[in-house]
């Protein structure tokens, strides 16, 4: 069966959640798919294996050893590329040694974006800072230094709770806007989190 015929057959399909999770459960396959999305063109197995090996080892392609390249090449050729080809997100022409994405791979976009490595959310940093500030305020209140001695302990607990509640509400709102793209529909947001009928 030709690569074009396989490609035509795969265009009509859609991915099941099991297929998606199975594909993306392996870091090497995620690196393959991300690289193919970035290049957006047909690549050779040799080129792909060099890129993936460099990413896995955190070095430049020129610094790779033969053993590092060969290990990735073998696993891609024998395991990962056939699996991605079977599911239908790539066309892997074994005879020519070329790989290209199919339109079906667009279904993986949001999943790949959410599994992108070395990503630290700005909200994570924000909550870390808010926690540190809260601990500092509690420590200063505990020492009884002026002006921290003017507010009762329960007052600080309430302020910290309100700070986290407001922060969480803003976080939910910004995540909702990022996904839905609609800043005006506050009632839809509240309905989504169960606060509105």
Secondary structure, DSSP 8 states (H G I E B T S, - for coil): --HHHHHHHHHT----HHHHHHHHTSHHHHHHHHHHHHH-S-EEHHHHHHHHHHHHHTS-GGG--HHHHHHHHHHIIIIIHHHHHHHTSEEEETTTTEEEE-GGGGGGHHHHHHT-SS---HHHHHHHHHHHHHHHHHHHHHHT-TTGGGS-HHHHHHHHHHHHHHHHHHHHHHHHHHHH--SS-HHHHHHHTTS--
